[in-house]
Amino acid sequence: MRQIVLDTETTGLEWKKGNRVVEIGCVELVERRPTGRTYHQYIKPDRDFEQGAAEVTGLSLEFLADKPPFADIADAFLEFIEGAELIIHNAAFDVGFLDNELSLLGPAYGNLRQRVTVEDSLLLARQRYPGQRNSLDALCRRLGVDNVHRQLHGALLDAQLLAEVYLALTAGQHEIGFGTAAEPERSTRHVVLTQPAGARPALTVQADELAAHAARIEAIRKKAGVCLWEPVALLAELEPA
């Protein structure tokens, strides 16, 4: 399976108000492994940032002045993501902006979902952690992803962090590496208790010691599903020779 973890930065919060995409970052995963292939592009928006948007990204119109418009990078971007599953945090936001950019190029470009499928990692996080904060920063802290270098929002950096978050968030739901593997067979453990040759020394075990030992064995069994010391427990219950 080929997946593209994607993030965008924009001039504001709503494309319906004329805001535009100013940065796209993508990280490629194949069979849930990063391939090292990325796509990163700054884009000249031909409009000003909304109040606060520039501070969040650290970008400015001066910096973006010599960058290409979306029309010039659209084909390369679409070629990179073609046929993949996009992993996006709060997908409605990014997909809305990118679909708007494509619509400005004319009907021949269609929309993203005609080219890719989309998985919203925010919805996955809300299902796993209902009632909790599920921003990218919150998930990084919760899942042990190092994001101390994230001082500003950047599309490629955020896509790289989201790739780590997504893999941790979905660990155990998919086979990592080589497609679907068969269900591992449960190992069968056979315990054979034999009487040792010759007389055994007589042992005296107090009732409270036996009770404590049995409780410990039961606690291990409940937590792990099996206890490797069960034969010892059985031996302890045998009558001394």
C-alpha positions as CSV (number, residue, x, y, z in Angstrom):
1,M,0.0,0.0,0.0
2,R,1.3,3.5,-0.9
3,Q,0.3,6.3,1.5
4,I,1.1,10.0,1.4
5,V,1.1,11.9,4.7
6,L,0.1,15.5,3.7
7,D,-0.1,18.9,5.3
8,T,-0.7,22.4,3.9
9,E,-0.2,25.9,5.2
10,T,-2.6,28.7,4.1
11,T,-3.1,32.4,4.2
12,G,-6.1,32.0,6.5
13,L,-8.7,29.6,7.9
14,E,-11.3,29.5,5.1
15,W,-10.8,29.0,1.3
16,K,-14.4,30.4,0.8
17,K,-13.1,33.8,1.9
18,G,-10.4,33.7,-0.8
19,N,-7.6,32.3,1.2
20,R,-4.9,30.3,-0.7
21,V,-2.4,27.5,-0.1
22,V,1.1,28.8,0.5
23,E,3.0,25.5,1.3
24,I,2.5,21.8,0.7
25,G,4.5,19.0,2.4
26,C,4.2,15.3,1.7
27,V,5.9,12.2,3.1
28,E,5.6,8.9,1.3
29,L,5.0,5.6,3.1
30,V,5.0,2.2,1.3
31,E,3.7,-0.8,3.4
32,R,3.7,1.6,6.4
33,R,7.5,2.3,6.0
34,P,8.9,5.8,5.1
35,T,10.6,5.5,1.7
36,G,12.6,8.8,2.0
37,R,10.6,10.3,-0.8
38,T,9.1,13.7,0.0
39,Y,7.4,16.5,-1.8
40,H,7.8,20.1,-0.5
41,Q,6.7,23.3,-2.2
42,Y,6.2,26.9,-1.2
43,I,3.6,28.7,-3.3
44,K,3.0,32.4,-4.1
45,P,-0.6,33.1,-3.0
46,D,-1.2,36.5,-4.8
47,R,-3.1,37.7,-1.7
48,D,-2.2,38.8,1.8
49,F,-2.3,36.7,5.0
50,E,-5.1,37.0,7.4
51,Q,-4.2,38.4,10.8
52,G,-2.3,35.8,12.8
53,A,-1.8,33.4,9.9
54,A,1.7,34.6,9.1
55,E,2.8,34.4,12.7
56,V,1.7,30.7,12.9
57,T,3.7,29.7,9.8
58,G,6.6,32.2,10.0
59,L,6.0,32.9,6.3
60,S,5.6,36.3,4.6
61,L,4.6,37.7,1.2
62,E,8.2,38.9,0.8
63,F,9.5,35.3,1.2
64,L,6.9,33.9,-1.1
65,A,7.2,36.6,-3.8
66,D,9.6,34.6,-6.0
67,K,7.9,31.2,-5.5
68,P,5.7,29.7,-8.2
69,P,1.9,30.0,-8.2
70,F,-0.2,26.9,-7.7
71,A,-0.9,26.6,-11.4
72,D,2.8,26.0,-12.1
73,I,3.3,23.2,-9.5
74,A,-0.1,21.5,-9.8
75,D,0.9,18.8,-12.3
76,A,4.0,17.8,-10.3
77,F,2.0,17.7,-7.1
78,L,-0.7,15.6,-8.6
79,E,1.8,13.2,-10.1
80,F,3.4,12.7,-6.6
81,I,0.1,11.8,-4.9
82,E,-1.7,10.0,-7.8
83,G,-3.3,6.8,-6.7
84,A,-2.2,7.0,-3.1
85,E,-4.1,7.0,0.2
86,L,-3.7,10.5,1.7
87,I,-3.2,10.7,5.5
88,I,-4.3,14.2,6.6
89,H,-5.0,15.6,10.1
90,N,-8.3,17.3,9.9
91,A,-8.7,16.3,6.3
92,A,-11.7,18.5,5.5
93,F,-9.5,21.6,5.9
94,D,-6.6,20.6,3.6
95,V,-8.9,18.9,1.0
96,G,-11.1,21.9,0.9
97,F,-8.2,24.2,0.1
98,L,-6.6,21.9,-2.4
99,D,-9.9,21.3,-4.2
100,N,-10.4,25.0,-4.4
101,E,-6.9,25.5,-5.9
102,L,-7.7,22.8,-8.5
103,S,-11.1,24.4,-9.3
104,L,-9.3,27.7,-10.1
105,L,-7.4,25.8,-12.8
106,G,-10.5,24.7,-14.6
107,P,-12.8,21.6,-14.6
108,A,-10.1,19.4,-16.3
109,Y,-8.3,19.1,-13.0
110,G,-11.3,17.7,-11.1
111,N,-10.8,17.2,-7.4
112,L,-8.6,15.2,-5.1
113,R,-10.9,12.3,-4.4
114,Q,-11.0,11.5,-8.1
115,R,-7.3,10.7,-7.8
116,V,-6.7,9.5,-4.2
117,T,-8.5,8.1,-1.1
118,V,-8.3,10.1,2.1
119,E,-7.8,8.9,5.7
120,D,-8.4,11.6,8.4
121,S,-6.0,10.9,11.3
122,L,-8.0,13.4,13.5
123,L,-11.0,11.1,13.3
124,L,-8.9,8.1,14.1
125,A,-7.5,9.9,17.1
126,R,-10.9,11.0,18.4
127,Q,-12.1,7.4,18.2
128,R,-9.1,6.2,20.2
129,Y,-9.0,9.1,22.6
130,P,-12.6,10.4,23.0
131,G,-13.0,13.6,25.0
132,Q,-9.2,14.4,24.9
133,R,-7.2,17.0,23.0
134,N,-6.1,15.5,19.7
135,S,-4.1,18.2,18.0
136,L,-0.9,17.2,16.4
137,D,1.1,18.5,19.4
138,A,-1.1,16.7,21.9
139,L,-0.8,13.4,20.0
140,C,3.0,13.8,19.8
141,R,3.2,14.1,23.6
142,R,0.8,11.3,24.1
143,L,2.4,8.9,21.7
144,G,6.1,9.8,22.5
145,V,6.9,11.5,19.2
146,D,9.6,14.2,19.6
147,N,8.3,17.5,18.4
148,V,10.5,19.9,20.5
149,H,11.8,21.4,17.2
150,R,8.3,22.4,16.1
151,Q,8.3,26.1,17.0
152,L,6.2,27.1,13.9
153,H,3.8,25.3,11.7
154,G,5.6,24.0,8.6
155,A,4.0,21.7,6.0
156,L,6.9,19.3,5.6
157,L,7.8,19.2,9.2
158,D,4.2,18.7,10.2
159,A,3.8,15.9,7.6
160,Q,6.9,14.2,9.0
161,L,5.6,14.4,12.6
162,L,2.1,13.2,11.5
163,A,3.7,10.2,9.7
164,E,5.2,9.1,13.1
165,V,2.0,9.9,14.9
166,Y,-0.1,7.9,12.4
167,L,2.1,4.9,12.6
168,A,2.0,4.9,16.4
169,L,-1.7,5.6,16.4
170,T,-2.5,2.6,14.1
171,A,0.2,0.2,15.4
172,G,-1.3,-3.3,15.6
173,Q,-4.0,-2.5,13.1
174,H,-1.9,-3.4,10.0
175,E,1.0,-5.7,9.3
176,I,4.1,-3.6,9.0
177,G,6.4,-4.4,6.1
178,F,5.3,-7.2,3.8
179,G,1.6,-7.3,3.4
180,T,-0.9,-9.3,5.4
181,A,0.6,-12.1,7.4
182,A,-1.2,-15.2,8.6
183,E,-2.4,-15.2,12.2
184,P,0.5,-16.4,14.3
185,E,0.0,-19.9,15.7
186,R,-0.4,-20.1,19.5
187,S,2.4,-22.1,21.0
188,T,1.4,-25.2,23.0
189,R,3.3,-25.8,26.2
190,H,3.4,-29.3,27.6
191,V,4.4,-29.8,31.2
192,V,5.5,-33.2,32.4
193,L,5.9,-33.7,36.1
194,T,8.0,-36.7,37.0
195,Q,9.0,-38.0,40.4
196,P,12.8,-37.7,40.8
197,A,14.8,-40.8,41.5
198,G,15.5,-41.4,45.2
199,A,13.9,-39.8,48.2
200,R,13.2,-36.1,48.2
201,P,13.8,-34.0,51.3
202,A,10.7,-33.2,53.2
203,L,9.6,-29.5,52.9
204,T,7.3,-27.6,55.1
205,V,5.3,-24.8,53.5
206,Q,3.1,-22.6,55.6
207,A,-0.5,-22.0,54.6
208,D,0.0,-18.2,54.3
209,E,3.0,-18.8,52.0
210,L,1.0,-21.1,49.8
211,A,-1.8,-18.6,49.6
212,A,0.5,-15.7,48.7
213,H,2.2,-17.8,46.1
214,A,-1.1,-18.8,44.5
215,A,-2.3,-15.2,44.4
216,R,0.9,-14.1,42.7
217,I,0.6,-16.9,40.0
218,E,-3.1,-15.9,39.4
219,A,-2.1,-12.2,39.0
220,I,0.5,-13.1,36.4
221,R,-1.9,-15.4,34.6
222,K,-4.6,-12.7,34.4
223,K,-2.1,-10.1,33.1
224,A,-0.1,-12.2,30.6
225,G,-2.6,-14.9,29.8
226,V,-0.2,-17.6,30.8
227,C,2.2,-18.1,33.6
228,L,5.5,-20.0,33.1
229,W,5.8,-20.8,36.8
230,E,2.6,-22.8,36.9
231,P,4.5,-26.1,37.1
232,V,6.2,-24.7,40.3
233,A,2.8,-23.9,41.7
234,L,1.7,-27.5,40.9
235,L,4.8,-28.9,42.6
236,A,4.2,-26.8,45.6
237,E,0.8,-28.4,46.1
238,L,2.2,-32.0,45.9
239,E,2.4,-33.9,49.2
240,P,6.0,-34.2,50.3
241,A,7.6,-37.7,49.9
